[in-house]
Amino acid sequence: MDRYSFLRELADSWVLLTLVLFFVGTIIFAWRPGSRPLHRDAAESIFRNEKRPATQGEEEVE
């Protein structure tokens, strides 16, 4: 069996199965019970220390 045929057969079977299992595992990890507060905290972290809008004389830090 030449190298191309071997790699093609490997990619069509085991690598495909590995990638599908990785995708399903990622979805399960993201939607696991109890992760909602962690996701909400990460989404709102950009606004954590924002108490008031910038006034006319203050510069915005980028």
N, C-alpha and C positions, 0 to 999 in steps of 0.2 A: 504494500500500500504506500503510495507516495505521500509526501508531507501535506500537500493541499487537500487531498481526500480525507486524510486523518483529521486535520484541523477543521475541515468543513463538517465532518460527522460529529466532532466534539462540540462545535458551536451550535449545531442543530439539536443536540440532545442535552448534554450536561450543563453547558453554559446558559442555555435558554432556561432550563429548570432553576439554576442558581439565581439568575436575574429575576425570575418570577417570584421566587421565594423571598428575595431581598425586597422587592416591591411590596409584597403582601406584608412582610414584617415591618416595613416602614409605615405603612398605613395603620397597622395594628398598634404600633408604638405611638403614633400621633393621636389616635382615637382611644387610647387606653383610659380606663376609669381613673378619675382623679387628676387628669392632666389639664383640665380646663383652667384652673387658677394659674398654672404655670404659663400657659399660652396667653392668657389675658394679661398677666404681668409683663411678659415679653412684648406684647403688642402696645401696652400703655407706658412702657419704660421711657419712651421719648418725651413724654409729658410729665414725668415724675416730679421735677423740681420747678415746674412752671407755675408761678404764683400770680403773675400779672403780665400784661403785654409791655413791650418795650416802649419807653417814652420817646419824645421827639429828639432828645439830645443823646440818647444811648445808641451805640453801634451794635449791630447784630453780629454775633460771633459765628463764623461758619466752620 
